Amino acid sequence: MGVIIREQKATIVGVNTPIVEELRHAYPIRNNPQYPSKCVYTSEGHSWHLNDIRLQVWAQHIVHIFVYFNTRLPSTSVHFTESQKLHPPNHNTLPVPIPAAPTAAPAHQYPIPYGYAPPLHPHQYPPPYPYLPYPAYPPMLPLPCSDVPTGGSTLTLLAKLVLPCIISLAEFCLRYEIDDEDQDCLTKLKFQPGDQCVDKLEHEDWHGHVGFLRLSWDDFLSKHKQFIRDVKAGNWA
């Protein structure tokens, strides 16, 4: 069954490739100034990130309705719902820049050759030196306090979500309809539900070592993010 599913996925990707390229051309990176590093579709004030899986879903929708190119999103897709939309960045949370320390006023320099005030009695004048005096050093100013957090602070975020109960990999795969072959790949990765480090794995980790295909890997990441939202919403309590 797992092999048949993979063959069907590969066929779908091949059919969708020309349409996906058209969508990438219609919605290039930086087409929305609020998200300069993403391909974004915006409609009625709402925006969605057009990642690989959303492009495949959109292209498959176009194939089913026999339209070569359509700028409307499929209304029945779970990938373009209200909960999946992008949230604009909050510019009010930017850190306030620390002002630079004020520059010290230049110290007063007496004229050469002495470099200091003349004595009260002229006969105490020393003979002139054949070189210039040392320049006056500026006064010492306190250094600004460092705002770098120390060790043991909350700078390091927990990589694994705290689950309300023990959730096995088999339970996770059963609930989110992950086939046996993909479950075997997750077992080789030693993945546990709630481990958010999977979002940072390189291509060599999930493809070269365990054999995930791109479409299967993106589908798993999407379902794992839905699992995290379900846990936070209390659906696994």
Helices and strands as residue ranges (DSSP letters): H 2-26, E 40-43, E 46-49, H 52-64, G 78-80, G 82-84, G 91-93, G 122-124, H 169-175, H 180-188, G 196-200, H 203-203, I 204-208, H 214-232
